[in-house]
Amino acid sequence: MKQKYQILRLILGDQLNLKHSWFLNADPAILYVMMEVKTETDYVWHHIQKACAFFAAMENFAETISNKGFETLYLHLDHPDNRQNFSDNLNELIKKYQIEEFQYQLPDEYRLDQELKGFCSGLNISSCSFNSEHFYTTRTELADFFADRKEIIMESFYRAMRIKHHVLIHHDHDPEAGKWNFDAENRKKLPKNHKPNPPLLFDNDVRQPYERLLKAGVKTIGKIEPEYLQWPVNRKQSLKLLHYFCENCLPLFGTFQDAMQTNEWALYHSRLSFSMNTKLISPVEVVNAALATWEKDKKSITLNQIEGFIRQILGWREYMRGIYWMKMPEFESLNYFNHQRKLPAWYWTGETHMNCLKQAISQSLHHAYAHHIQRLMITGNFALLAGINPDEVDFWYLGIYIDAIQWVEITNTRGMSQYADGGITGSKPYTASANYIHKMSNYCEGCKYDRNDKVGDNACPFNSLYWDFHDRHRDKLQHNHRLSMVYRLWDKMNHELKSAVLKRANYCLTNLDKL
């Protein structure tokens, strides 16, 4: 390798975008640097599959661009010269290779954005940043969109994005079939004896990154077979997974996107979030592929299937990123309800008598994955009702899921799931009793607790905690028009029953680790 380069370009672990303009032409004067550092492995307890998948995808990307003629340096976690943080490693490399200019793509996480800005401010060489060329929107586009509006509402932003990018749009501004949202059609429980298509899994050998993580003493959670990592770790595999979803899952995606089923961890979900969040594939590619499949076969793929999928990507994903850049860094300390309880120990093991939580958490530990309703209405719902500190909830979600990067995790967790932002991301807390869980899953079958009971030793904890939460926070929630029915029902309940419900809730809150 040459001992002198003009430019050093840093590539972060979630910037694996082969379509980026950086990679149009190789230039021997530019050195591309990637690194595994403990500041990234240690800020939460990552799922072992997540840590291995990131390292494997990074190595694969470095090898790919190197084979295309790009000067590449990859610093492994166990390299003797690794200082285990970006700034120290970069300073050493700039000195070693007599670099004249430092360049980087804008990070998606606020902490890294601040770190790299601070690093550049201390350099005695020139530096500049580039757009990551991945998202539909810029960092500030959502803030600009809502600058003159009283309320921040995802639906209005989503419709504007549909029009701007001409997705499911007729005559410049009219929605396909005259309707913007088909969510009401996408709340079906999986019928008995219905067997979803099996998920497409890969068998990537990640024993080398696995051994590096073990050797470095990195604390991880979850389970792995390092010879058979099931997640895509390169662009080719990501495109294969996209194709599989479009051909085999999209026809029923919308209908069953909220369904939950014992022993069916993937259902009809795309599981493309890791590939998109690492930028192995782009949201534009994903949306266009789904649209092309729908255009070819509108009889098999009804409009509610394709619209429900596009809303998650062009709508929700871009919306959450916009909220993140509009509200950070204050967002990560918001705690609207002042919740302070510790996360129950069984969130790390799945060993609870509540079958819905056992299923969702055990699945997460085994696969580093749960779909949006499992996250929002099972694990998130319980944490909210139980008054868990949002810091604890963030730490868990950010570590356990393969796709969890702060810009998308914290807005969904602290915002949407825990309502700790007081209504920035959602217009009401997403709370539910056992009735909703039974409606959308088979989790209540065979559970120790009775979904129909509010009081007594066998009553489902969700039921008493649901009413206790709304009673406890009445001063902050009673004027929310979306909760008026909840408070009317609570007020109609007789005094003896209300007292018994609150007593049962108090027992549950006092004995969270035993539930």
N, C-alpha and C positions, 0 to 999 in steps of 0.2 A: 504494500500500500504506500502511496505517496506520503511524504512528510509535510506537505504544505498544500493548503486549499484556500481559495478566496472566500468561500461562503460555507457556513455550517447551517444546515436546516434540521431542526428538531421535529421528530414525528412522535406524537403521543400515542398511547396504546389504544385510544378510541378514534384515531385518525388514519384508518387503514383504507384510504380511498384511492384506488388505482386510477380512477377517472379524474383525479385532481390535476389541475393545469401544471403543477410541479412535475408531473411525470409524462409530459408530452415529449420532451427531448432530454436525453442524458447529456450532462455537461461535466467534464472531468475536473472542473474547478469547484464543483459543489459536493460537499460531503453530507450525506444523509445519516442522521444519528437516531437510534432508538435505544431505550434502556429500561431494564427491570430494576426498580429501586424500592427499598423498604418503606420509604415515605408513602408509596402507593399501596403496598401490600398490607401495611399495618394500621391505617387510619380507621378501619373497622375490621371486624372478624369476617372476612370474605368466605363465601362457600368455596370449598376446595375445587369444585368443578368450574366456578367462575374464575378463580385465580389461574388454573391450568389452561382454561380456554383463552383467556387474554394473552398469556405468554405464548401459547401455541400459535394463535392468530398473528401475534406480533412477529414471531420468528418466521412464520410462513410468508408474511408480507415483506420482511427484510430480504429473504431469499429471492422472492419474486422480483423485486426491483433491482436487486444485485444482478440477477440473471438477465435483466433488460439493459444492463450496462451502467446503472447508477452506482456511484461510489457510496458504499454503505458500511456503517460501523454499528454493530449490535453489541451492547454491553449486558452480559448476563448477570443475574443476581449474585452469583458466586465468584465473579471475576475479582482478582486481588486488588485491582485498581478502582473498583466501584466504591464511591464515597456514599452511596445509598440515598442520594437526593439529586434532583436535577441541577440545581445551581452549582454545587461543588464539582459535579462531573463535567458540566459544560465549561466551567472556568478552566479546568485541567485540559480539556480537549481544545479549547480556543488557544491556549498557550502552546500545547504540543504541536498543533498543526498550523500555527501562525495564521489563524483565521482573521479575516479583515471585516467580515460582516456576519451577524447572527440573524437568522430568520426563523419564524415559527408560524404555525396556523393558530388562529384564535381558539383557545380552549373552550370547551362547553361547560366546565366547572369554574365557579367563581374563585375558589381558592387557588386554582392553577393559573387563572387569569391574573390574579393579583401577584402570585409568585413570579410569573414571567415578566410582568410589568416592572416589578421591583428589581428583578435580575437585570433587565435591560437598562434600567436607570443607573445602575452601577458599572456598566461597561465603558471601557475607553475605546471601543470600536462601534461602528454604526450597527443599528438593528432595525428590523421592521416586521410587521405581522401581516398575515394573509387570511382571507376568508377561508373557511373549511370547505366551501362549495358543496354543501350537503343538503341543507334544509330548504324548504319552500320559502321561508321567511328570513328576514334579518333579525338580529338581536332585539332591535328597537321597534320593529314593525307593529307588534301588538300594542305597545305603549303609545305609539303614534296614532293607531286606529282608535283607541279609547280615550285619547287626550281630551276631547270635547264632549264626552258622553258621561252620563251620571252613573251608569252601572257597567261593570265588566261582566259580560255574558258570553259564554262560549258559542252559543248558537248564532249570534249575530256575526261573530268573527268567522265562524265556519262557513256561513253563507257567503260572506265577502271573499273568502279564499276560494270557494267553489267558482264564483263568478270570475275572479281574477285569473285563475288557472284553467278556466273553462272545463271543469270536471262535472259530469252529469248535468250539463247546462244546455238549454235550447235558446236560440234567439238572443244570445248575449247575456241574458239575466234570468231566464225562467228555468226553474228546476225540472229535471226529468220527471215526466208524469204529473207535473204540477204540484209536487210535494217535496219538501226539503228533508224530512226526517221520518224514518220508518221504524223508530225505536219501539213503538207499541207492538209491532209484529215480531220483535226479536227477544221475547221473554218466555220462551217455551221450555218446559222441563223435558228431559230426555225420556221418551216413552219406554215402558217396560219392554225388555227383550230387544231393544234397539241397540245394535252394535256399530259404533262409529268406525270409520276407516282407521287402521293402525297408523301411528305416527311414523314418519320417515326419520330414522335414526342413523347416525354415522358411527364409525368405530375408529376414531382417531387415537393413535397411540401417543399419550402425553406423559409417559413415564419419566422422560428427562426433566421437563419443568416441574413435575410432581416431586422428583427427588431434590431438585434445587430448593423448592419451598420447604420440604422437610428438613433439609440440611441447614437452612437459614433460620430454622425455628419459628417460622411464620405461623401464627395461630389462625386456624381455619375452622369452619363448621361444615356439616353435611358429609355426604358419602360419595365415593367415586370408585370406579374400576378404571385405573389409569391406562390400561391397554385399550379401553373401549369408550372413550369420551363420545357421547352421543350428539354433541352440538357441532354445528359447522364452524370451521376455523379458517376458511379461506373463501374467496369470492366464488369459485366454482361450486363449492358445496352450498353456499348461500343461494346461488341462482337455482340450483337443483331443488332446494327446499321451497323456494318461491314457486317454481313450476309445479311441484307436488301439491302445494296448497291450492293453487289456482285450479288445477285439474281435479283434485280429489276432495277438497275441503270447502272451497268457496260455495258450492251449490247448497250447503246447509249451514254455512258459517253464521249468518245473521240469525236464523231461526233459533239456534241453540247456543248463541254466544254467551248467554248468561247462565246456562245450565251447569250443574255440578253433579258428578256421579262417582260413587265409590269405584275404585280400580280403573277409572278412565281419566287419566291425568291430562291428556292432550285434546281430546274431543275433536272439534273442527277448527281449532285455533291455528294460526299460521306459525307461531313460535319463531318469528323472524326478528323479534326485537333485539336480540343480541347482535345479529348480523347488521341491522340498521344502526344500532347505537355505537358499534365499532366502525361504522361507515364502510363495511365490506360491500354493502349495497345501499342504494339511496332510496328515500321515500318516493321520489319521482318514478324510479324504476319499478318499485313495488306497486304503486297505484296504477301506472300504465299497464303493467302486466295483468293486473286484475281486471282492468277495464277492457283490455283486448280479449281476455277469456270470456268475459260477459257479453261483449259484442258478438262473439262467434256463436254463443249458445244462450240466448235470452230465454229459451223455453226451460232449460235446466237450472239456470241461475236467475232467480227472480230479483227484482229491484231492491227488495229489502236486504238481500244478502250482500250485494255489492255496495250499497249505500252505507250499511252498517260497518263494513270493513274500511271504506274510505274515510268515514267520520272519525275512526280511531286514529288515522294517520294524518290526513290533511287537516282535520279538525283538532282532535284532542292533543295529539303529540306536539303540534306546532303551538297550540294554545298554552300548554304547560311550559314549554320552553320560553315563550314570551313573558309569561307571568314570572318565571324565574329571574330573567334579566331585568324585569321591571321592578321587582321587589327585593332582590338580594342587596346587601347581606342581612338586612333586618328580618327577612322571612324565616331564616333558620333559627331564630330565637322566639318566634311567636308562640304564645300559649294562652289562647283566648279564655279557656276554662280554668286555667291555673291547675291543670292536672299534675299530680306529683307522685303517683304510685309507681312502684318498680314493675317491670315486665315479669309476669309469672315465669318460673324456671322452666315450665314445660314448653314454652315457645322455642326453646333450644333442643328439645328432645321429642316433642310430639306425645309425651306420656300424660295424657289427660283423659278423663272419663267422658268428656264432651266429644261425641263422635265427629261432628263437623270440624272442630278444631284439630282433632287427632288426624283426620284425613288430610286437611289442607296443609298442616305443618309437616306431617310425615312425608307427604308428596314433595313439599318444598325442600326438605332435607335430602331426599333421594334424587330429585331431578333438578334442583336449583330453579324451579319453575312453579308458578301457579298463575292461573289466568286472572283477569281483572276483577271478576266477581268474588272469587276466592279471597283475593287480597283486600277488596273493599268491604265486602259484606260478611266475611267470616273472621279472618284474623284482625282486620282493621276495625270492624264493627265491635268486636269484643273489647279491643284495647280502648276504644272510645267510651263505651258504656262503663268500663271498669275504671276509667279515670287514670289511665297510664300516662306518665310523662312523655310528651312528644319526642323528647330527646332519645328516650329508650326505644320508642317505636321506630324512629328514623334509623337508629343504629342497627336494629334488626333487619329492617327492609333493605337498607343499603348494602348489607352484607350477604343476605341469604339468596338473592335472586341474580341469575346469570346476566340479566339486562340492566341491573341497577347501577346507574350513574347519577350523581346528585341532581343534575338539572331536571331529570325526569322523575327521580324517586321522591325528592322532598316536596315537590308541588303536589304529587299524588298522595303522599303520606301525611305530612303535616297539614297540607291544605285540604284536599278532597276527603281523605279518609278520617282525619282527626278533627277537622274543622278548627284547628288551632289558629288559623289565619282569620277567624271571625267572619268568613264569608267571601273572601277574595276569589277563591277558585270554585266554590259551589254556593248555591243559594240557601242551602239548609244542611244540617248534619245528616250524614248517611247512616241512619240507625235502623235497626230492625229487630223484631223478636223472632222466636222460633217459627212463627207462622210463615215468614218469608223464606227461611231456610228450607222448610218442608216444601214450600211451593216450588222452589227452584232446584231441589236435589232429592236424593234418597238417603241423605246423611242421618236423618232422624230415625230411620229404621234400625232397630237393634241397639239404639243408644241407651245408656243407663238412665238418662233423664227423660221425663215425659214432656213432650213438646206442648201438650195441652194444659199443663198445670203452671200456675203462677206462684203458688205457695206450697210449702211442704218439702220434705227432704229429697223427693224425686223430681221436683219441679225443674224444668230447664232453666239454668241460670240466665239465659238471654232474656227470658220473660220478665223476671223481677228487675233485672239490671236495666232493661229498656225503660220501665216506668220510673225507676229510681233516678236515672240520668235526666229525664225530662223534668221530674219534680225538683231535682237538685239545682238545675240550671234554668228554672222557670223565669227568673228575672231577665235573663239574656235571650230567651228563646220564645216567650209567649206571644210576642208581637209579630213573629214571623208568620206570614199568611199561609205558608206551606205546612205549618204545624198546628194550625187552629183546630183541626179535627182531633189531633192527639190530645190537646188539652181539654177539649170538650168531653172526650171519652174518659179521661182521668178524673175530671170534676164530677162526672155522673157516677163514678164508682162509689159504693158505700164505704163509710169510714172504717169499718172493721176490716174489709178486704184491702183497702189501701194501706192500713197499718201492717197487715200481714205481709203484703207485697214488699213494703219497705224493710220489714224485719228480715224477710228472706234475702233481699238484696244486701242488707248489712252483713248477714252471715257469709254470703258469697264473696263480698269485698274483703272481709276479714280473713277468709280462707282460700284466697285465689289459688295458691299453689296446690291445694288439695282437690280442686274441682275436676 
